[in-house]
Amino acid sequence: MEHSRQKLHIPIELGIRKNDDALNSVYALVDCNNFYASCERVFDPKLENQPIVVLSNNDGCIVARSNEVKALKIGMGQPYFKFKDIIEQNNVRVFSSNYTLYGDMSRRVMSSLAQFAPEFEIYSIDEAFLNLKGCDRVDGFKNLTEYARQVRTAVLKWTGIPVSIGIGRTKTLSKLANHLAKKSVKTGGVLDLIDSPYIDRALELVDVWNIWGIGRKHGKRLVDKGIINALQLRDTDDKIIRKQMGVVGMRLVYELRGISCQRLETVASKRKGVVSSRSFGRKVTDVNELRESVSAHVANAAERLRKQNLAARVLTIFVLTNPFSKQDEEYSNSLTIKIPHGTSNTSELMHYAMHGVDKIFRDGYKYKKAGVMLDELIPDDQIQATLFDSTDDVKNRKIMSTLDMLNDKLGSGTLTYASQGTTRPWKMKCEKRTPKYTTDWEQLVEVG
């Protein structure tokens, strides 16, 4: 049975009261199965049951694998070239990452999930926590498992993406239940650990390294102490946990005991900064190509700022060569520029950025990557003009609004600044990328 939560002495530093909802919470963690691979399958049914890998930027490393590929023992995050022979021998389909498609599919999944819970938290591109308290009593469902199966069926029908669902008293337990739901065929993709007689067995099956929130350092310490699974961690004396992991570790252990110490973050936290960077498809030695690349990153970052009604007061430009190259001389540099007033205007940010590129560029080096960071973000309605500011803010806002509107309507990159270049020979490799099926009119699926 679930750990005896009502008899627990709850440390005051956790900020939990026994009559709090923390004792009776019901969370579900919904996780898309092999998300990137599943997105590719939605638009090509012939890929069903076929082994699939998705590659990182520049087609360098393996960042997603279908179950068929996992069975071949092809590692996550491994360089593509190391497994190229195995991939070819087993007819594995290889795709370049298509983040525009994956992002749009993620929004569709999250929009679907929002209809099944009064509160939910988007945790990552393919995961969301749901508050399911009382949801099993809606429309005559027998229990939470039956309700979760309805959610799973609806998401698959509406988006084509298969999901697994884990249910528990806490976010940590729901994450753990989801891990087991994915591993066991018997669960049918749904595992409910609320008041389950098998919860001790479930915790015993989860290695301490696989517990949400356990990092490398804490994991090693726990294993050295003989704590190798979630059950042992749950039942470890508080004094040991407090000494080894502090208050954060105490919260995690009490979550394993069924006491909710982490609530849903239903409001997205404000960005502290925006970063845009990419490795080049080939080594760059020309300053004009470097300027084009940085201009493209500025345009991307500025657009993201405007979508969140933010402005930046600090701009940082950085460049670097390949630190692992044995043939090329190493060089990296950055320049931080304080903007007199906050801005999200692309042309203004580009003006500062081009000045920065000219300052840090060194001839004779082979550059591997460049990018920009925008920091000290403020709401764009709090921008204060300086005494000597001659810019027409109203006019600039209208120009940026028109630019964003046209790119949203006609497709990203329809209108760009000349400084971003046209041919872009430095652009990263994506030789195996599928079309942007859902966000570009020119790349819609054709039905014969």
N, C-alpha and C positions, 0 to 999 in steps of 0.2 A: 504493500500500500504506500501511498504518498507519505513522505516524511511528516512526522507529527508536528505540523506548523503551529497549532494553537498552543502547545505546551512549550514552545521555544522561548528562551530569554533572548529578546532582540536587543543587541547593543544600541545604545542611545545615539552613537555617532552615525548610524545608518538612517536616522530620521524617520523611522517607520513605527506607526502605532498599531497595536493589535486589532483595533476596531477599524483600521484603515482598509480601503479597497485592495491594498497590497496583498491581503490574505485571500482574496476571492477573485483575483483577476483571471481573465481568459484571453490568452494571446495566440495568434496563429502567425507562423512565418511561411509566406508563400514564396517559393523560389522556382524560377523558370529552369527547366531541365536543359542543360547544354545550350544555353540561350543563343549564342551566335550561330551555332550549327542549326538550331531549330529555326532561326530566322531564314536561313538559306533554304531550308526544306519547305517553308511555307510557299515559296514562289516557284519551286521545282519539285513536284511530287515524286519524280523519279529518284530523288535523293533519299527517300524513305528507306531505312534499314541499310543504307550505304555508309561506309566509313567516311568521315569528314574531319578535316582540320582547318582552322582559320589562323592566319598568320598576322603577326604584329605589323607595325609601320615598317615600310621598306621590305616587307616580306621576310623579316629576319627570324623571328621566333614563333613557336607554336603557342597561341594564347587561348585556343578553344579546341575541344575534342569531342566527338560523338562517342557514345558507349562502345561502338565497334572499334574505335581507335584506342580507347583506354584498354580494351582487351588485348591489344597488340603490344602493350607495355611502352607506348610512346609517351614520353614525359611531358608534363605541362611546363611551359616556359623554356623548353629546350630549343637550341638552334635548329632551324629547319634542315640545314644541310647535313646534320648528323644523322637524321632519320630519312633522308631522301630516298635511299635505296629500299628501305622497308616500306615506305609509302608507295613507291612505284610498284613494288612486287605485289602489294596487296590492293592495288587499284583504289587507293585512298583519294578522294576528291579534295583538292586543295583550293582555298579561297583567300584572297587578300581581305583584310578587315574592311568592313563597310559601315563605319560608325554612324553615318547619316541614316542608313536603313535601320540599324540596331536601335538608335535613339528613338526613332519614330515608332518602331514596334514596341519599345518599352513604354512609351506614353500610352499606347493603345491597351497594353496589359494593365497598367496602373489605373487607367480610366475605367476598365472593366471591374477591377477589384474594388474600386471606390463605391460601387453599387451594392456591395455585399456586407459592409460594415459601417457602423456609425462613425468610427475613427480609424484612420490608417496612417502609417508612416512609410514613405518611400526610403528604403535603406540603401539601395544601390540600383544600378541599371536593371537588374533582374531579380530583385528581392524587395518584399514589402511586409511589414508587420501589420496585422489587423487586430482590432479589439472585437472579439466575438462574444463578449459577455451577453447572454440572453438570446443570441442569434438562433440557437437551436430550437427555440420556442416559437419561431416565426414560421407560419404556413404549415404547421403540423409536423415538422421534422422530428424524428425519433431521438436523435442525439447530434452532437457536434460532428461526428464522423460523417453522418449522412449529409449534413449541411455543407461540410467541406468538400464532399464529393460533388455536390451540386455546383459549388464555386469552380472546382476543377473542370467540370464538364463545360460550364458556360465560357470560361476563359479559352478553352481549346476551340470551342465552336466559333466564338467571336473573333479570335485572333490567330488561331492555328498553332499557338504556342502551348506545349504541354508543361504543366507545373506539378510540383510536389508540395504538400502542406503538412506542417508539423504543428501540433497544438499543445500548449502547456500553460501552467499557472503564471509563468514568467517568460520574458523574452528569451532568456538563456535556455529554458527548458523547451520552448517552442523551436528554437534554433537546433537544439539537440535532437528533438523529435523529427524535424525535417531531414536532418542528416541520416537518420535511420530509415525514414520513409523512402529516401532515394536508394538506399542500399538493399532494401528487402522487397522482393517481388510480392510477398504475401500481403503487404500493406496496401497494395493498389494505389500507391502514391499519397496516402493519407495515414498519419499516425497521431492518435489522441492520447496524451499522457495525463489528462485530467483524471484524478482519482483512479488511476489505472493500477490493477494488482501486479502489473509487470514492470512498474517503473524502476524498481531496483535492478532488474535484469537489463533494462534498457540502458541505465546509467553505466552498468558494468561493461556493456558492449562498446562504449565510447572511450577511446584512448584520451588521456589527459591533454595530448597535443591538439586534439580536434575539438576541444571545448572553446566556444566563442569567448574571446577576451584573454585567452592564455597565450602569451608570446613565447618566443624562444627562451628567454632568460628564466622566466617563471616556470616554464615547462621543464627545463633541465633541473631546477631546484626541487621541484615536486617529485620528479622521477628519482632523484638522488635520495629523497626521503622515503622512497618506496610507495609513493602515491602515483599509480600508473593509469587509473581510469576515473571517470566522473563519479562513480559510487564512492570510491575511497576518498576523493576530494570532498564530497558532500559531508561525509561522516568524520572528517578530520577535526580535531580540537581547534576551537577558535583562537587559542593562544598561538598555536603554530602558524595558522593562516595569517593572523595579524602581524606576526614577526616576519614571515616570509614575503607577504604580498601587500601588507598595509590595508587601509580602508577599502581600496578598490577590490582587492582580493576577497575581503569580507563580504562585500556586496555580491560578488560573483557566487560565492559559496552559499549565501542565503538565497540567491536566486535558484540554485540547484535544490535547495530545501523547500522551494515553493513559495518564498516570500518575494514579492515583486519590488525590486529596488530601482528598476529602470522603467520609466513611463514612456509612452509613445511621444515622439517629437512630431506633432502634427503640423507644426509651422516650420518651414525650412529656415535654417539659420542664415543670417546675412553673410554674404561672401566677404572674406577678409582680403582677397586679392584674386586677380585673374591672370592666368599664365597661358600663353600660346607659343608652342615650339614644336619643331619636327626635325628629324634627321634628314639630311639631303639624300636624294637618290644616287648621287655620285659626289665625289669630293669637289668642293668649290674653292677656287683660287682668285676669282675676279670680284672686285669690290662692287661692281654693278649688279652681279647676281646676288651678292650678299644683301645689297640694298633692296632688291626686289623681294627677297625672302622675308626680310624684316618688315617691309611694307605690308606684305600679305598677313603676317602675324599681327601687326597693329590693327589692320582692318577687321580681322577676326575677333580680337580681344575687345575692340571698341564696340562692335556690334553686340557682343555678349553683355557689355556694360549697359548699353541702351535698353536691352530687353528687360533688364532688372531695374531700370530707372536709377542707375548709379553713375557716378563720375569719379575719376581718379585724380589724385594730387601728386602721385609719384609714378614715374616711368623708369623701368630698368631694361636695358638691352644687354644681351649676352651672346657670345660666340665661343666656340671651342673646336679644336681638332679632335681626332680620334685618340683617346688616351691609351688605347690598347695596341695602337699601331707600332710595330717595331721598325718600320722603314721611314715614317714621317716624323718630323720634329713636332713636339707637343707645344701647344699654346692655347690659353683660354683667358678671357677678359670680360669685364662687364662695366657698365657705366649707369649710374643712377642719376636721374634728372628730376629735380623738384619743379613741379609746374606751378606758376604763380597763383593760379586759381584752379579748381577742379574742372575737368572736362571729360566728355565722352565723344568729342568731335574727332572723327577719323583724320581729317586733313591736319588738324592742329597737332594731334599726337604723332602723325607721320613727320611733321616738321621737326619736332624734337628728336624723334627716333633717327632720322637721317643724319642729324648732327652727331648723335651718339655713335652711329656706325663709322662715320669718318674719323672719330676720335680713337676708336679701339681697333680698327682694322690694321693689320700688319701684312705687308706684301711678303710673298714667299711661303706662306703656310697653306696647307690643304685643310679647309674647314669641313667639319663633319655635321655641325648642328648650329642653329641660331634660334633665338626666340626673344620674347618680350614678357615682362611682368608689369602689371598695373596694381599699385598698392594705395593704401590710405584712401579707401573708397568712402564716398559720402553720397547721400541722396542727391539726385541732380537738381532738386528744387532748393538746395542749400548752397549752390554755387554763388560765390560773392565776387563781383568784378573788382578789379583793382583800380586805383585812381587813374592810371595811365592806360587802361584797357580800351582799345579802339575796335575790338571785334563786335560784329553785329550778332548778338546771341540769338535773337528771334529768327533771323534769317538762317543762321547755321542750323538751328533746331529743325526748321522746315526742310532744309536740304537733307539732313540726316534721316528725318522721318520718311521723306520720299524715297531715298535710297533703300532703306530697310523694307518699305512697303513693296517696292518693285521686286526686290530680291526674294521676299517671302512669297509673292504671287507668282513670279516667273521662274523661280529656282535660284538657289544660292549661287552667287558668282555671276549672275546675269549682268550686273553693273559693277565694275571695279575701277580702281584708280589706275592710271597709266603706270604709276611707279611700281605697281605689283607685277608688271611684266605681262607678256602675252604667251610666249612659247614656254617659259619656265623650265628650262632644261635641268634645273636643280631639284625639281619636284621629286618627292619620295616615290619609290617604286610601289606599284599596286597593280601588277600585271594580271592578277587573277581576280580582280574585284568584280562583283556582280553589279547590275544597274541599281540606281536609287528608285526602286519600284514604287515607293509611296510618296515621294517628295518632289519628283521631277516629271512634268508632263511628257517630256521627250523620252522618258525611260519607263513608261508604263508597260505592264505585261501585255504582250500581244497574244491573242487567242486565235488559232488558225481554224 
